[in-house]
Amino acid sequence: MQEFLAGAVLLVGLSASLIGGVQLPRLRSKRLTPEFLGWAPFAVGFGSWVMWVLMFTVSRVGFTGTRNTWICVGMLALCVLVARPMVRMVAPERLDGRRLLVAARAVGLCGVVAGVMALVATGIGNQFMAGLTVVYATAAAVLGLLRTVDHGYFPLVLLWSALRKALLAAVTGYWIGHTGSTLVPDPDHATAGALLLAVLWWSTVAVSAGCAVAAAVRLVPWLRTGPPASPAPPGVKSWPPAVGDVWTAELTHDDNNFKERPVLVLEHTPDFVRVLGVTSVDKSGRRHGYMKLRLSEWEGVLKKDGWLNLEIAHIPYCDFLWRHGGCPDRVWDLLCTKADVRERPAKSGPAPGFTFQHRLRSAMNRHVGRDARTVRADAGSRVRQPWTRERV
């Protein structure tokens, strides 16, 4: 009975990776992302049943003779076709057009499932429920790992997911050992129940280890240079911020405080975005460093008259929240030709928001300073010519 309960806990844990795995938007919004999959375990369960039937047929027919070989090849091809929608189901929207990658993942999924089935074939024989559970556990582990890694933008949040799964594996491993079972049974002599427990436990360990490796690989460059431009942070629909677009972003000041402000995107770099900040504070006494923005020209983008700060600010990719609209063509032409757009003075030191503590906190989906909570997203973007003006 205890072995059955341990197996049920592991099975639920593997199924949870298919449902969840999607990180919350910047600074935690209660809005769920549109890629939440409550029905994923049922779809994977049906696909696992079809895969088990096909692979069981292949194991019985065998690659003996030309006719049987072609039958087995056809069965394996059907298995890949069954695996492909399962892979696509857990993949993010940005992989919609990458058919070769999705197909390669489907082939890899079939290869892993076939390998595990071959390893435990002697112990489970032709027992339908045992075979189906093995295929489901293996498929859920592979697909859950892919889903968690694909949707994991903030590396320390991804690492926390890995630690939770590791804790589940540690507790259930102790539980299984306490019942007298082993986590490394002999496939030729172990019972079907012992093999199923081992497959479920090792699948959980594989998901945990995979998430930890992915988190570590992403964390090192994040702490070195800042958040990446790809993939898109969770919670935004229009990505990346197009040149000439106005976004609301968390603009960090030199005192480490930050405020959500509209910013005009000037240029992308691999590690950050060059922008000009917009403020509603009257700057008529400092016209040399600011440009007046009239609401009549910025209708639908700004809510009132503002001033554009002509000193370039550097903003990490993860600090962009939502898009407002595009810069009017006249203003954009003025910025590229006549406006006194200038870089941040070297004597001011590194741009705010790029110190180690900022990068570390952003990897946790946090921010140094005031903790803002409002997050939204808008779609739509215009294609702009590169900002080519020589900067001084």
C-alpha positions as a Markdown table, in Angstrom:
| # | Residue | x | y | z |
|---|---|---|---|---|
| 1 | Met | 0.0 | 0.0 | 0.0 |
| 2 | Gln | 2.8 | 2.4 | 0.9 |
| 3 | Glu | 4.5 | 1.7 | -2.5 |
| 4 | Phe | 1.2 | 2.5 | -4.3 |
| 5 | Leu | 0.9 | 5.8 | -2.4 |
| 6 | Ala | 4.5 | 6.7 | -3.2 |
| 7 | Gly | 3.9 | 5.9 | -6.9 |
| 8 | Ala | 0.7 | 8.0 | -6.9 |
| 9 | Val | 2.6 | 11.0 | -5.4 |
| 10 | Leu | 5.3 | 10.7 | -8.0 |
| 11 | Leu | 2.8 | 10.4 | -10.8 |
| 12 | Val | 0.9 | 13.5 | -9.6 |
| 13 | Gly | 4.2 | 15.4 | -9.4 |
| 14 | Leu | 5.1 | 14.5 | -13.0 |
| 15 | Ser | 1.7 | 15.5 | -14.2 |
| 16 | Ala | 2.0 | 18.9 | -12.5 |
| 17 | Ser | 5.0 | 19.7 | -14.7 |
| 18 | Leu | 2.7 | 19.4 | -17.7 |
| 19 | Ile | 0.1 | 21.7 | -16.3 |
| 20 | Gly | 2.4 | 24.4 | -14.8 |
| 21 | Gly | 5.9 | 25.3 | -15.6 |
| 22 | Val | 4.8 | 28.8 | -16.8 |
| 23 | Gln | 6.5 | 31.6 | -14.8 |
| 24 | Leu | 4.5 | 34.7 | -13.7 |
| 25 | Pro | 5.0 | 38.0 | -15.5 |
| 26 | Arg | 7.4 | 40.6 | -14.2 |
| 27 | Leu | 6.9 | 41.4 | -10.6 |
| 28 | Arg | 4.1 | 38.9 | -10.1 |
| 29 | Ser | 0.7 | 39.5 | -11.7 |
| 30 | Lys | -2.4 | 37.5 | -10.7 |
| 31 | Arg | -3.2 | 37.2 | -14.5 |
| 32 | Leu | -2.6 | 33.7 | -15.7 |
| 33 | Thr | -0.7 | 33.3 | -19.0 |
| 34 | Pro | -2.7 | 32.0 | -22.0 |
| 35 | Glu | -0.6 | 28.9 | -22.2 |
| 36 | Phe | -1.8 | 27.3 | -19.0 |
| 37 | Leu | -2.6 | 23.6 | -19.8 |
| 38 | Gly | -5.1 | 22.0 | -17.3 |
| 39 | Trp | -6.0 | 19.3 | -19.9 |
| 40 | Ala | -2.3 | 18.4 | -20.7 |
| 41 | Pro | -2.2 | 15.2 | -18.5 |
| 42 | Phe | -5.2 | 13.7 | -20.3 |
| 43 | Ala | -3.8 | 14.5 | -23.7 |
| 44 | Val | -0.5 | 13.0 | -22.8 |
| 45 | Gly | -2.3 | 10.0 | -21.3 |
| 46 | Phe | -4.1 | 9.3 | -24.6 |
| 47 | Gly | -0.9 | 9.8 | -26.6 |
| 48 | Ser | 0.9 | 7.5 | -24.2 |
| 49 | Trp | -1.7 | 4.8 | -24.8 |
| 50 | Val | -1.3 | 5.0 | -28.5 |
| 51 | Met | 2.5 | 5.0 | -28.2 |
| 52 | Trp | 2.5 | 1.9 | -26.0 |
| 53 | Val | 0.3 | 0.0 | -28.5 |
| 54 | Leu | 2.6 | 0.9 | -31.4 |
| 55 | Met | 5.8 | 0.1 | -29.4 |
| 56 | Phe | 4.4 | -3.1 | -28.0 |
| 57 | Thr | 3.5 | -4.2 | -31.6 |
| 58 | Val | 7.1 | -3.4 | -32.7 |
| 59 | Ser | 8.5 | -5.5 | -29.8 |
| 60 | Arg | 6.3 | -8.4 | -30.8 |
| 61 | Val | 6.9 | -8.3 | -34.6 |
| 62 | Gly | 10.6 | -7.6 | -34.4 |
| 63 | Phe | 13.0 | -6.6 | -37.2 |
| 64 | Thr | 13.1 | -10.1 | -38.7 |
| 65 | Gly | 12.8 | -10.2 | -42.4 |
| 66 | Thr | 12.0 | -7.5 | -44.9 |
| 67 | Arg | 8.3 | -7.5 | -44.4 |
| 68 | Asn | 8.5 | -7.3 | -40.6 |
| 69 | Thr | 11.2 | -4.6 | -40.8 |
| 70 | Trp | 8.9 | -2.4 | -42.9 |
| 71 | Ile | 6.0 | -2.9 | -40.5 |
| 72 | Cys | 8.2 | -1.9 | -37.6 |
| 73 | Val | 9.5 | 1.2 | -39.4 |
| 74 | Gly | 5.9 | 2.2 | -40.2 |
| 75 | Met | 4.9 | 1.7 | -36.6 |
| 76 | Leu | 7.8 | 3.9 | -35.4 |
| 77 | Ala | 6.9 | 6.6 | -37.9 |
| 78 | Leu | 3.3 | 6.6 | -36.6 |
| 79 | Cys | 4.8 | 6.9 | -33.1 |
| 80 | Val | 6.7 | 10.0 | -34.1 |
| 81 | Leu | 3.5 | 11.4 | -35.6 |
| 82 | Val | 1.7 | 10.8 | -32.3 |
| 83 | Ala | 4.5 | 12.4 | -30.3 |
| 84 | Arg | 4.6 | 15.5 | -32.5 |
| 85 | Pro | 1.3 | 17.1 | -31.3 |
| 86 | Met | 2.3 | 16.2 | -27.7 |
| 87 | Val | 5.6 | 18.1 | -28.1 |
| 88 | Arg | 3.8 | 21.0 | -29.8 |
| 89 | Met | 1.2 | 21.2 | -27.1 |
| 90 | Val | 3.7 | 22.0 | -24.3 |
| 91 | Ala | 5.9 | 24.3 | -26.5 |
| 92 | Pro | 5.6 | 28.1 | -26.3 |
| 93 | Glu | 4.0 | 30.1 | -29.1 |
| 94 | Arg | 7.4 | 31.3 | -30.3 |
| 95 | Leu | 8.1 | 27.8 | -31.7 |
| 96 | Asp | 5.1 | 27.9 | -34.0 |
| 97 | Gly | 7.1 | 28.1 | -37.2 |
| 98 | Arg | 10.1 | 26.0 | -36.1 |
| 99 | Arg | 8.9 | 22.7 | -37.5 |
| 100 | Leu | 12.3 | 21.0 | -37.7 |
| 101 | Leu | 12.9 | 21.6 | -34.0 |
| 102 | Val | 9.5 | 20.3 | -33.0 |
| 103 | Ala | 10.0 | 17.2 | -35.2 |
| 104 | Ala | 13.4 | 16.6 | -33.7 |
| 105 | Arg | 11.9 | 16.8 | -30.2 |
| 106 | Ala | 9.2 | 14.3 | -31.2 |
| 107 | Val | 11.9 | 11.9 | -32.5 |
| 108 | Gly | 13.8 | 12.4 | -29.2 |
| 109 | Leu | 10.7 | 11.7 | -27.1 |
| 110 | Cys | 10.1 | 8.5 | -29.0 |
| 111 | Gly | 13.7 | 7.5 | -28.6 |
| 112 | Val | 13.6 | 8.0 | -24.8 |
| 113 | Val | 10.3 | 6.2 | -24.4 |
| 114 | Ala | 11.6 | 3.3 | -26.6 |
| 115 | Gly | 14.8 | 3.0 | -24.5 |
| 116 | Val | 12.9 | 2.9 | -21.2 |
| 117 | Met | 10.4 | 0.4 | -22.6 |
| 118 | Ala | 13.3 | -1.9 | -23.8 |
| 119 | Leu | 15.0 | -1.6 | -20.4 |
| 120 | Val | 11.9 | -2.7 | -18.4 |
| 121 | Ala | 10.3 | -5.0 | -21.0 |
| 122 | Thr | 11.2 | -8.2 | -19.2 |
| 123 | Gly | 9.7 | -7.1 | -15.9 |
| 124 | Ile | 6.4 | -5.7 | -17.2 |
| 125 | Gly | 5.9 | -8.2 | -20.0 |
| 126 | Asn | 2.6 | -7.5 | -21.8 |
| 127 | Gln | 0.8 | -6.0 | -18.7 |
| 128 | Phe | -1.2 | -3.2 | -20.2 |
| 129 | Met | -1.4 | -0.9 | -17.1 |
| 130 | Ala | 2.2 | -1.3 | -16.3 |
| 131 | Gly | 3.4 | -0.6 | -19.8 |
| 132 | Leu | 1.1 | 2.4 | -20.1 |
| 133 | Thr | 2.3 | 3.8 | -16.8 |
| 134 | Val | 5.9 | 3.5 | -17.9 |
| 135 | Val | 5.2 | 5.3 | -21.2 |
| 136 | Tyr | 3.2 | 8.0 | -19.5 |
| 137 | Ala | 5.8 | 8.6 | -16.8 |
| 138 | Thr | 8.6 | 8.8 | -19.3 |
| 139 | Ala | 6.7 | 11.1 | -21.7 |
| 140 | Ala | 5.5 | 13.3 | -18.9 |
| 141 | Ala | 9.1 | 13.7 | -17.6 |
| 142 | Val | 10.4 | 14.7 | -21.1 |
| 143 | Leu | 7.5 | 17.0 | -21.9 |
| 144 | Gly | 7.4 | 18.5 | -18.4 |
| 145 | Leu | 11.1 | 19.3 | -18.6 |
| 146 | Leu | 10.7 | 20.8 | -22.1 |
| 147 | Arg | 7.8 | 22.9 | -20.9 |
| 148 | Thr | 9.5 | 24.1 | -17.8 |
| 149 | Val | 12.7 | 25.1 | -19.5 |
| 150 | Asp | 10.9 | 26.7 | -22.5 |
| 151 | His | 8.7 | 28.9 | -20.3 |
| 152 | Gly | 11.4 | 29.5 | -17.6 |
| 153 | Tyr | 12.7 | 33.1 | -18.2 |
| 154 | Phe | 14.0 | 34.0 | -14.7 |
| 155 | Pro | 16.8 | 31.6 | -13.8 |
| 156 | Leu | 16.5 | 31.6 | -10.1 |
| 157 | Val | 12.7 | 31.0 | -10.3 |
| 158 | Leu | 13.6 | 28.0 | -12.6 |
| 159 | Leu | 16.2 | 26.8 | -10.0 |
| 160 | Trp | 13.5 | 27.0 | -7.3 |
| 161 | Ser | 11.3 | 24.7 | -9.4 |
| 162 | Ala | 14.2 | 22.3 | -9.7 |
| 163 | Leu | 14.7 | 22.3 | -5.9 |
| 164 | Arg | 11.0 | 21.6 | -5.3 |
| 165 | Lys | 11.2 | 18.6 | -7.6 |
| 166 | Ala | 14.4 | 17.5 | -5.9 |
| 167 | Leu | 12.7 | 17.7 | -2.5 |
| 168 | Leu | 9.9 | 15.5 | -3.8 |
| 169 | Ala | 12.4 | 13.0 | -5.2 |
| 170 | Ala | 14.3 | 13.0 | -1.8 |
| 171 | Val | 11.1 | 12.4 | 0.3 |
| 172 | Thr | 9.7 | 9.7 | -2.0 |
| 173 | Gly | 13.1 | 8.1 | -2.3 |
| 174 | Tyr | 13.4 | 7.8 | 1.5 |
| 175 | Trp | 9.8 | 6.6 | 1.5 |
| 176 | Ile | 10.5 | 3.9 | -1.1 |
| 177 | Gly | 13.6 | 2.8 | 0.7 |
| 178 | His | 11.7 | 2.6 | 4.0 |
| 179 | Thr | 9.2 | 0.2 | 2.5 |
| 180 | Gly | 12.0 | -2.2 | 1.6 |
| 181 | Ser | 12.0 | -1.5 | -2.2 |
| 182 | Thr | 15.0 | -0.4 | -4.2 |
| 183 | Leu | 15.5 | 2.5 | -6.7 |
| 184 | Val | 17.7 | 0.4 | -8.9 |
| 185 | Pro | 15.9 | -2.9 | -9.4 |
| 186 | Asp | 17.1 | -5.7 | -11.7 |
| 187 | Pro | 14.8 | -5.7 | -14.7 |
| 188 | Asp | 15.1 | -9.5 | -15.1 |
| 189 | His | 14.0 | -10.4 | -11.6 |
| 190 | Ala | 12.1 | -7.4 | -10.1 |
| 191 | Thr | 8.3 | -7.2 | -9.9 |
| 192 | Ala | 6.3 | -4.9 | -12.2 |
| 193 | Gly | 5.5 | -2.7 | -9.2 |
| 194 | Ala | 9.1 | -2.2 | -8.2 |
| 195 | Leu | 10.0 | -1.3 | -11.8 |
| 196 | Leu | 7.2 | 1.2 | -12.0 |
| 197 | Leu | 8.3 | 2.9 | -8.8 |
| 198 | Ala | 11.8 | 3.1 | -10.1 |
| 199 | Val | 10.7 | 4.5 | -13.4 |
| 200 | Leu | 8.5 | 7.1 | -11.7 |
| 201 | Trp | 11.3 | 8.1 | -9.3 |
| 202 | Trp | 14.0 | 8.4 | -11.9 |
| 203 | Ser | 11.7 | 10.4 | -14.1 |
| 204 | Thr | 11.2 | 12.9 | -11.3 |
| 205 | Val | 15.0 | 13.0 | -10.7 |
| 206 | Ala | 15.6 | 13.6 | -14.5 |
| 207 | Val | 13.1 | 16.6 | -14.5 |
| 208 | Ser | 14.8 | 18.1 | -11.4 |
| 209 | Ala | 18.3 | 17.7 | -12.8 |
| 210 | Gly | 17.3 | 19.1 | -16.2 |
| 211 | Cys | 15.7 | 22.2 | -14.7 |
| 212 | Ala | 18.8 | 22.7 | -12.5 |
| 213 | Val | 21.2 | 22.5 | -15.4 |
| 214 | Ala | 19.1 | 24.9 | -17.5 |
| 215 | Ala | 18.9 | 27.3 | -14.6 |
| 216 | Ala | 22.6 | 27.3 | -14.1 |
| 217 | Val | 23.4 | 27.7 | -17.8 |
| 218 | Arg | 21.1 | 30.8 | -17.9 |
| 219 | Leu | 22.1 | 32.2 | -14.6 |
| 220 | Val | 25.8 | 32.6 | -15.4 |
| 221 | Pro | 25.4 | 35.0 | -18.4 |
| 222 | Trp | 22.5 | 36.7 | -16.6 |
| 223 | Leu | 24.7 | 37.7 | -13.7 |
| 224 | Arg | 27.5 | 38.6 | -16.0 |
| 225 | Thr | 25.8 | 40.8 | -18.5 |
| 226 | Gly | 22.1 | 41.0 | -17.6 |
| 227 | Pro | 18.8 | 39.6 | -18.8 |
| 228 | Pro | 18.7 | 38.2 | -22.4 |
| 229 | Ala | 16.8 | 39.5 | -25.3 |
| 230 | Ser | 15.4 | 36.0 | -26.0 |
| 231 | Pro | 13.2 | 34.4 | -25.0 |
| 232 | Ala | 10.5 | 37.0 | -24.3 |
| 233 | Pro | 9.8 | 37.7 | -20.6 |
| 234 | Pro | 6.5 | 36.1 | -19.5 |
| 235 | Gly | 3.4 | 38.3 | -19.7 |
| 236 | Val | 4.3 | 40.4 | -22.8 |
| 237 | Lys | 2.7 | 39.7 | -26.2 |
| 238 | Ser | 4.6 | 42.1 | -28.5 |
| 239 | Trp | 8.3 | 41.3 | -28.4 |
| 240 | Pro | 11.0 | 42.5 | -28.7 |
| 241 | Pro | 10.4 | 46.2 | -28.2 |
| 242 | Ala | 10.5 | 47.6 | -31.7 |
| 243 | Val | 12.7 | 50.6 | -32.5 |
| 244 | Gly | 10.5 | 53.7 | -32.5 |
| 245 | Asp | 7.9 | 52.2 | -30.1 |
| 246 | Val | 6.8 | 53.6 | -26.8 |
| 247 | Trp | 6.7 | 51.2 | -23.9 |
| 248 | Thr | 6.1 | 51.4 | -20.2 |
| 249 | Ala | 9.3 | 50.2 | -18.4 |
| 250 | Glu | 10.8 | 50.2 | -15.0 |
| 251 | Leu | 13.2 | 53.1 | -15.3 |
| 252 | Thr | 15.9 | 52.8 | -12.6 |
| 253 | His | 17.5 | 56.0 | -11.2 |
| 254 | Asp | 20.9 | 56.5 | -9.7 |
| 255 | Asp | 19.5 | 56.2 | -6.1 |
| 256 | Asn | 18.3 | 52.7 | -7.0 |
| 257 | Asn | 14.6 | 53.8 | -6.9 |
| 258 | Phe | 12.6 | 53.1 | -10.0 |
| 259 | Lys | 9.4 | 54.2 | -11.5 |
| 260 | Glu | 7.2 | 52.9 | -14.2 |
| 261 | Arg | 7.6 | 55.4 | -17.0 |
| 262 | Pro | 7.0 | 55.6 | -20.8 |
| 263 | Val | 10.2 | 55.2 | -22.8 |
| 264 | Leu | 11.0 | 55.5 | -26.5 |
| 265 | Val | 13.0 | 52.6 | -27.8 |
| 266 | Leu | 16.1 | 53.8 | -29.8 |
| 267 | Glu | 18.3 | 50.7 | -30.3 |
| 268 | His | 18.8 | 47.1 | -29.3 |
| 269 | Thr | 22.0 | 45.6 | -28.1 |
| 270 | Pro | 22.5 | 41.9 | -27.0 |
| 271 | Asp | 22.4 | 42.9 | -23.3 |
| 272 | Phe | 20.1 | 45.9 | -23.0 |
| 273 | Val | 18.0 | 48.5 | -24.9 |
| 274 | Arg | 18.8 | 52.2 | -25.4 |
| 275 | Val | 15.8 | 54.3 | -24.7 |
| 276 | Leu | 14.8 | 57.9 | -24.0 |
| 277 | Gly | 12.6 | 58.4 | -21.0 |
| 278 | Val | 9.3 | 60.4 | -21.0 |
| 279 | Thr | 8.2 | 62.5 | -18.0 |
| 280 | Ser | 5.1 | 64.6 | -17.3 |
| 281 | Val | 7.1 | 67.0 | -15.1 |
| 282 | Asp | 7.4 | 70.4 | -16.6 |
| 283 | Lys | 10.9 | 70.9 | -18.1 |
| 284 | Ser | 10.3 | 74.2 | -19.9 |
| 285 | Gly | 13.2 | 75.7 | -18.0 |
| 286 | Arg | 15.6 | 73.0 | -19.3 |
| 287 | Arg | 14.8 | 72.9 | -23.0 |
| 288 | His | 18.4 | 72.0 | -23.9 |
| 289 | Gly | 18.1 | 68.5 | -22.6 |
| 290 | Tyr | 14.4 | 67.8 | -23.2 |
| 291 | Met | 11.9 | 67.8 | -26.1 |
| 292 | Lys | 8.3 | 68.9 | -25.7 |
| 293 | Leu | 5.7 | 66.2 | -26.5 |
| 294 | Arg | 2.2 | 67.5 | -27.3 |
| 295 | Leu | -0.7 | 65.3 | -26.7 |
| 296 | Ser | -2.3 | 66.3 | -30.0 |
| 297 | Glu | 0.6 | 64.6 | -31.8 |
| 298 | Trp | 0.9 | 61.6 | -29.5 |
| 299 | Glu | -2.9 | 60.8 | -29.3 |
| 300 | Gly | -3.4 | 57.2 | -28.3 |
| 301 | Val | 0.2 | 56.8 | -27.1 |
| 302 | Leu | 0.5 | 59.3 | -24.2 |
| 303 | Lys | -2.3 | 60.5 | -21.9 |
| 304 | Lys | -1.1 | 64.1 | -21.5 |
| 305 | Asp | 1.6 | 66.4 | -22.6 |
| 306 | Gly | 5.1 | 65.3 | -21.7 |
| 307 | Trp | 8.8 | 65.9 | -22.0 |
| 308 | Leu | 11.3 | 63.5 | -23.7 |
| 309 | Asn | 14.6 | 63.3 | -21.9 |
| 310 | Leu | 17.3 | 63.4 | -24.6 |
| 311 | Glu | 19.9 | 61.6 | -22.5 |
| 312 | Ile | 20.0 | 57.9 | -23.4 |
| 313 | Ala | 19.1 | 55.4 | -20.7 |
| 314 | His | 20.0 | 51.7 | -20.7 |
| 315 | Ile | 17.2 | 49.3 | -19.6 |
| 316 | Pro | 17.4 | 45.6 | -19.1 |
| 317 | Tyr | 15.1 | 43.5 | -21.3 |
| 318 | Cys | 13.2 | 42.1 | -18.3 |
| 319 | Asp | 12.2 | 45.6 | -17.2 |
| 320 | Phe | 9.8 | 46.2 | -20.2 |
| 321 | Leu | 6.2 | 45.9 | -19.2 |
| 322 | Trp | 3.8 | 46.7 | -22.0 |
| 323 | Arg | 3.6 | 48.6 | -25.3 |
| 324 | His | 1.7 | 51.9 | -25.8 |
| 325 | Gly | 2.2 | 52.6 | -29.5 |
| 326 | Gly | 4.6 | 54.1 | -32.0 |
| 327 | Cys | 6.5 | 57.4 | -32.1 |
| 328 | Pro | 5.1 | 59.9 | -34.7 |
| 329 | Asp | 7.2 | 60.0 | -37.9 |
| 330 | Arg | 8.0 | 63.7 | -37.5 |
| 331 | Val | 9.4 | 63.3 | -34.0 |
| 332 | Trp | 11.4 | 60.3 | -35.1 |
| 333 | Asp | 12.9 | 62.1 | -38.0 |
| 334 | Leu | 13.8 | 65.0 | -35.7 |
| 335 | Leu | 15.5 | 62.6 | -33.3 |
| 336 | Cys | 17.6 | 61.1 | -36.1 |
| 337 | Thr | 18.7 | 64.4 | -37.6 |
| 338 | Lys | 18.5 | 67.5 | -35.4 |
| 339 | Ala | 17.7 | 66.7 | -31.7 |
| 340 | Asp | 20.6 | 66.8 | -29.3 |
| 341 | Val | 20.4 | 63.1 | -28.3 |
| 342 | Arg | 23.4 | 62.2 | -26.1 |
| 343 | Glu | 24.8 | 59.2 | -24.3 |
| 344 | Arg | 25.0 | 58.9 | -20.5 |
| 345 | Pro | 28.1 | 60.7 | -19.3 |
| 346 | Ala | 31.0 | 58.3 | -18.5 |
| 347 | Lys | 31.7 | 60.1 | -15.2 |
| 348 | Ser | 28.2 | 59.0 | -14.0 |
| 349 | Gly | 29.4 | 55.4 | -13.9 |
| 350 | Pro | 27.5 | 52.3 | -15.0 |
| 351 | Ala | 23.8 | 52.7 | -15.9 |
| 352 | Pro | 21.5 | 52.1 | -13.0 |
| 353 | Gly | 19.9 | 48.7 | -12.9 |
| 354 | Phe | 23.1 | 46.9 | -14.0 |
| 355 | Thr | 24.9 | 46.4 | -10.8 |
| 356 | Phe | 25.3 | 42.8 | -9.5 |
| 357 | Gln | 22.5 | 43.3 | -6.9 |
| 358 | His | 20.1 | 44.4 | -9.6 |
| 359 | Arg | 21.0 | 41.5 | -11.9 |
| 360 | Leu | 20.7 | 39.0 | -9.0 |
| 361 | Arg | 17.3 | 40.4 | -7.9 |
| 362 | Ser | 16.0 | 40.5 | -11.5 |
| 363 | Ala | 16.9 | 36.8 | -11.8 |
| 364 | Met | 14.5 | 36.2 | -8.9 |
| 365 | Asn | 11.8 | 38.3 | -10.7 |
| 366 | Arg | 12.3 | 41.0 | -8.2 |
| 367 | His | 13.6 | 44.6 | -8.3 |
| 368 | Val | 15.9 | 46.6 | -6.1 |
| 369 | Gly | 14.0 | 49.5 | -4.6 |
| 370 | Arg | 10.2 | 50.1 | -4.7 |
| 371 | Asp | 8.3 | 47.0 | -5.6 |
| 372 | Ala | 5.8 | 47.9 | -8.3 |
| 373 | Arg | 2.9 | 45.4 | -9.0 |
| 374 | Thr | 1.0 | 46.7 | -12.1 |
| 375 | Val | 1.7 | 44.5 | -15.1 |
| 376 | Arg | -0.2 | 44.5 | -18.4 |
| 377 | Ala | 0.4 | 43.6 | -22.0 |
| 378 | Asp | -0.6 | 45.0 | -25.4 |
| 379 | Ala | 0.0 | 43.7 | -28.9 |
| 380 | Gly | 1.0 | 45.3 | -32.2 |
| 381 | Ser | 4.1 | 46.9 | -33.4 |
| 382 | Arg | 5.5 | 48.9 | -36.4 |
| 383 | Val | 8.6 | 48.1 | -38.3 |
| 384 | Arg | 11.1 | 51.0 | -38.1 |
| 385 | Gln | 14.3 | 51.8 | -39.9 |
| 386 | Pro | 17.4 | 51.6 | -37.6 |
| 387 | Trp | 18.3 | 54.6 | -35.6 |
| 388 | Thr | 21.4 | 55.5 | -37.5 |
| 389 | Arg | 22.3 | 58.9 | -36.0 |
| 390 | Glu | 26.0 | 59.1 | -34.9 |
| 391 | Arg | 25.9 | 59.4 | -31.1 |
| 392 | Val | 28.2 | 61.7 | -29.2 |
